[in-house]
Amino acid sequence: MSFTVPPTLAAEIDELISHYPGQKRSASLMLLHAVQEHFGWISPAATEWIAAKLDLQPINVHELVTFYPMFRREPAGRHVIKVCRTLSCALGGSHALHAHFCQKLGLDAHAHGLQTTPDGKFSVEFVECLASCGTAPVLMCNEEFHEGVTTAKADEIMEKCA
């Protein structure tokens, strides 16, 4: 598999590894975050590249990618909507909010994990606590945080992304 890392990312990765002298393996999560931030997901080729960079077997990196839910194994849409599903948000209506997004975007409200629209514009996923229980339901659209989200506010968020 071919995987090319741009020079700026390669320099960032080398800098990250330098913080773990003698224990390059300890930089695994940091490298995964850096690669996902740049490419949007962790491809099998990226997993192999990171493993080689850290003198590990690919399975050692793959097990991290599959264990931690913040790492994506498939490309996400340009706008990633993360709806909190923890208790306060669930009580505040996050399940209905998630279903609303799915209905509007033609996705399956009962499917698990990240779902992406066929045009690649939006991805929707339920996530664990976004740390704002007092303002439920909450969501993030890319890096923008939204509190007390109603279906009307959800529609506004999607329109801003259009």
N, C-alpha and C positions, 0 to 999 in steps of 0.2 A: 504494500500500500504506500502511496505517495502522500507525504505530509510536509508542508513547507511552513516554517515559522519565519515571519518577517524579522529583519534585524533588530528593530526596536523591542519587539517581544522577546527575542533571544537574549538581548542585553538585560531586560527586566528579569528574566528567568535566571540568568547567571548571577545577578545581584541577589535574588531570593535565595539561591542555593548557598551563596557565600555566608549567609547568616547561620548556616548549620555545618560548620567545619567538622569533618570526621563522621558526620551523620547525614549524608545527603538525603537519605530516605525520609528524614524528618521534614523535608520541604515538600513532600508529596501533595498535601492539601493546598499549600500555597500555589504550587504549579498548576494544579487542577483549576483553582479559582482564576488564575491569570489566563490560562488557555480558554476557559469557558467565557470569560469576560471579553476576550478578543474575538473568538469564533462563534460564540453563542451556544455552544454545546461541546461535548467531549466525544469525538468520533473514535472508532476502534483504532484508526491510524494515530490519532493524538495520544491515545492510551499507550500504544507501543512506543511512540516517540518519547513520552514522559518517562516511561520505564527505562528506556535506553539512557536517557539523560541522567537518571538517578542510579544507574547500575543495578536495576531491579528486573525481575521477570515481569512480563505484561500482566500476569494474574495478580501481582501485588498491587498494581494500580487499578486494574479492573474491579477488584473487590472493594476498593474505596468508592469508585464511581457508582457501583450498584448498591452500596450500603447507605450512602448519604443522599437524602432526597433532594438536596439543593443542586446536585449535578444532573445535567440533562444528557441523555444518550441519543437524543434526536434533536434536530433543529427546532427552534421555537419561532413563533411569529415575530414580526417587527414590534408588536405591542403585546407584552405579556401581562395578563391580568391575573393576579393572585388574590383569591378570596379566602379570608380567614374562616376556618371551620371549627375553631376551638369553642368551648362551651358558651362563653359570653356572646360571641358572634353568632353562634348557632341559635341561641335564644333570641338574639336581636334580628334574626331573619337572613342569615348568610346562605342558608340552603335555598331559599327562594331567590336570593340575589344571584347565586351561582346558576340556578335554573333559568333565570331571566337572561343572563349573558349567553348561556348555551342556546336557548330558544332563538334569540336575536341573531346569533352567529351560525345557526344550523349545526350545532354540536350536540352530542349526547349527554344530557345532564346526569345520567347514571353511570357513565364510563369513569374509570379511575385514571388518575394521572393527568399529565399535560395533554391537552387536545389543541390542535392547530387547524385553523380554517384552510380550505384547499388553496386559497390565494396567498397563504403565508402572511397575511396581515395581522391576525390576532391569534393568540394562544390563551387558553383559560385553564386554570388549575386551582383546586382546593389546596390550601397550605395550612400548616399548624400556626400557632399563635403569632400574630404580628404585633403583639405587645401594646395594645390600646383597648383593653377590655371595657373601659368606661365609656368608650365612644362607638360601641358596636352598632352595626356591623362595619368592619373595615376591610379595605383592599389596597393593593398596590397595583398601579399600572406603570410598568417599567420601574423606575425608581421613585415615582411620585406616590405619596401616601394619601389616602382618602378616608375620612372618618364619617360615621353616621350616614352611610350610603343607602339611599333609597333607589328604587328602580328608575325614577326620573333622573337622579344624579348619575346613575350608571349609564343611562342613555347619553347624557351630556359628556361623560368621560369618553365614550366611544366616538361621539361626534367630533370631539377635539382631536382624536387620533386620525380621523378620516382625511 
